[in-house]
Amino acid sequence: EEDLMLLEGLAGQAAVAIRNARLYEELARRHRELAALNAIAAAINRALDLETLMAEAVKRVIQCVGADGGGIRLLDPISDRLTLSFSRGISDEYAASVRDLGLGEGIVGRVALTGEPALLADMQDDARVQPGVLAALRDEGLRAFAVAPLHSREEIVGTLGVVSYTSGAFGVQDVELLTAIGRQLGVAIENARLRQQTLDAERLAAVGRVAASGAPDLRS
């Protein structure tokens, strides 16, 4: 009876400790999520060029979800092709083998088409993975995969994905974070593209003005 009473007392203390540990883990996870969102928001406000913006976003996302690698695909609205525009943590050989996808093709293509994120516990054992990609996945050793769309207002401009060498490395909360980041990042990417287009247009206009001003001299 005394042993039972002792066990009951210890069990109560253990329950409190476990509950506190879970609360701490939840708070730590929320802190990492907020830090990632704030970092991306800061990058947006700094009006970075497109390449730097993508590099900063992928770096922060990998750190936040504990991924081994990640990447951003951008959608060409004319050709409906998704191109791996930036990646980190994967080999150049693997990146080259999966660089170009059609809209609706494979898991990533469907995410870009439907706007719905995807979560794969183990790509090497998932029937949704295209057979032609399995060999490259096995050579690279990749397992878990999570991907979300990049939204710019009402349009999808690409996808944001993370990978891991460990099965089941990502969960629903990670997908929710990717989705939230995708909403911010999509707008930032579209703005960066518009800034670049504006700069290109200004350069062309400057060239045109120089040519126009020099034309009379050339005729003379």
C-alpha positions in Angstrom: 0.0 0.0 0.0 2.8 2.4 0.8 4.5 1.5 -2.5 1.3 2.2 -4.3 0.9 5.6 -2.6 4.5 6.4 -3.5 3.9 5.5 -7.2 0.8 7.6 -7.3 2.7 10.6 -6.0 5.5 10.1 -8.5 3.0 9.6 -11.3 1.4 12.9 -10.5 4.7 14.7 -10.6 5.7 12.9 -13.8 2.4 13.9 -15.4 3.0 17.6 -14.6 6.6 17.3 -15.9 5.4 15.7 -19.2 2.7 18.4 -19.6 5.2 21.2 -19.0 7.6 19.6 -21.5 4.9 19.4 -24.1 4.0 23.1 -23.5 7.7 24.0 -23.8 8.0 22.1 -27.1 4.9 23.8 -28.4 6.2 27.3 -27.4 9.6 26.6 -28.9 8.0 25.5 -32.1 5.8 28.6 -32.2 8.8 30.7 -31.6 10.7 29.1 -34.5 7.7 29.6 -36.8 7.3 33.3 -35.8 11.1 33.8 -36.3 10.9 32.3 -39.8 7.8 34.4 -40.7 9.4 37.6 -39.3 12.7 36.9 -41.2 10.9 36.5 -44.5 8.8 39.6 -43.8 12.0 41.5 -43.1 13.5 40.2 -46.4 10.4 41.4 -48.2 10.7 44.9 -46.7 14.3 45.1 -47.6 13.3 44.8 -51.3 15.9 42.2 -52.1 16.6 40.9 -55.5 14.9 37.7 -56.5 17.9 35.4 -56.0 18.7 36.7 -52.6 15.1 36.6 -51.5 14.8 33.0 -52.5 18.1 32.1 -50.8 17.0 33.7 -47.5 13.6 32.2 -47.5 14.8 28.6 -48.2 17.5 29.0 -45.5 15.0 30.1 -42.9 12.5 27.4 -43.7 15.1 24.6 -43.5 16.2 25.9 -40.1 12.7 26.2 -38.8 11.3 22.7 -39.8 14.6 20.9 -39.3 14.9 19.9 -42.9 18.0 18.6 -44.7 17.3 20.6 -47.9 14.7 22.6 -49.7 13.9 24.5 -52.9 11.7 27.0 -54.7 10.1 26.3 -58.1 8.8 29.2 -60.2 6.0 28.9 -62.6 6.3 30.3 -66.1 2.7 31.4 -66.9 3.3 31.2 -70.7 4.8 27.7 -70.9 3.1 26.4 -67.7 6.5 24.9 -66.7 7.8 24.7 -63.1 11.5 25.3 -62.9 13.7 24.6 -59.8 15.0 28.2 -59.5 16.8 27.8 -56.2 17.8 24.8 -54.0 19.9 24.1 -50.9 21.0 20.9 -49.3 20.6 18.6 -52.4 23.2 17.6 -54.9 23.6 19.3 -58.3 23.0 16.0 -60.0 19.7 15.5 -58.3 18.6 19.1 -58.9 19.3 18.7 -62.6 17.3 15.5 -62.8 14.2 17.1 -61.4 14.7 20.7 -62.6 11.8 21.1 -65.0 8.1 20.0 -64.5 4.9 20.6 -66.2 1.9 22.2 -64.4 -0.1 19.3 -63.0 2.8 16.8 -63.5 3.8 14.8 -60.4 3.2 15.8 -56.8 4.7 19.3 -57.1 2.9 20.0 -60.4 -0.4 19.1 -58.8 0.3 21.3 -55.9 0.9 24.2 -58.3 -2.3 23.4 -60.2 -4.7 22.9 -57.3 -3.1 25.2 -54.7 -3.3 22.3 -52.1 -0.1 21.4 -50.2 1.2 17.9 -50.0 3.0 15.8 -47.3 4.8 12.6 -48.0 6.2 10.6 -45.0 8.5 8.5 -47.3 8.8 9.3 -51.0 10.5 6.0 -51.8 7.4 4.1 -50.6 4.7 6.5 -51.8 2.6 5.5 -54.8 2.1 9.1 -55.8 5.7 9.5 -56.7 6.4 9.1 -60.4 8.3 6.0 -61.3 10.9 8.0 -63.3 11.8 9.9 -60.2 12.3 7.0 -57.8 15.8 6.1 -59.1 17.0 9.6 -58.5 15.4 9.7 -55.0 17.0 6.5 -54.0 20.4 7.6 -55.3 20.1 10.9 -53.3 18.7 9.0 -50.2 15.8 11.4 -49.8 12.7 10.3 -47.8 10.3 12.9 -46.3 8.9 15.7 -48.4 6.5 18.6 -47.8 5.5 21.2 -50.4 3.2 24.2 -50.5 2.1 26.6 -53.2 3.4 30.2 -53.5 0.4 32.5 -53.7 0.6 36.0 -55.1 -2.8 37.4 -54.4 -5.2 35.1 -56.4 -2.5 33.4 -58.5 0.0 30.7 -57.9 3.5 31.7 -58.9 5.4 28.5 -57.8 6.0 26.1 -54.9 8.1 25.9 -51.8 9.3 22.5 -50.7 11.5 20.8 -48.0 13.1 17.4 -48.0 14.7 15.1 -45.3 16.8 11.9 -45.3 14.6 10.7 -42.4 11.1 9.1 -42.9 8.3 11.0 -41.3 10.4 14.0 -40.5 7.6 16.5 -41.3 4.1 16.8 -39.9 0.9 18.7 -40.5 2.2 21.7 -38.5 5.2 21.9 -40.8 2.9 22.0 -43.9 0.8 24.7 -42.2 4.0 26.8 -41.7 5.1 26.3 -45.3 1.6 27.4 -46.5 1.8 30.5 -44.4 5.2 31.4 -45.6 4.1 30.6 -49.2 1.5 33.4 -49.0 4.1 35.9 -48.0 6.9 34.7 -50.2 4.7 34.5 -53.3 3.8 38.2 -53.1 7.5 39.0 -52.5 8.6 37.0 -55.5 6.0 38.6 -57.8 7.1 42.1 -56.5 10.8 41.2 -57.1 9.9 40.2 -60.7 8.0 43.4 -61.3 10.9 45.4 -60.0 13.3 43.6 -62.3 10.9 44.2 -65.3 10.7 47.9 -64.4 14.5 48.1 -64.2 14.9 46.4 -67.6 12.3 48.7 -69.1 14.1 51.7 -67.7 17.4 50.5 -69.2 15.8 50.0 -72.6 14.2 53.4 -72.4 17.6 55.0 -71.5 19.2 53.2 -74.5 16.4 54.5 -76.7 16.9 58.1 -75.5 20.7 57.9 -76.2 20.1 56.5 -79.6 17.5 59.2 -80.4 19.7 62.0 -79.2 22.6 60.6 -81.3 20.6 60.1 -84.5 20.9 63.8 -85.8 24.7 63.7 -85.3 24.9 60.4 -87.2 22.8 61.9 -90.1 25.1 64.9 -90.1 
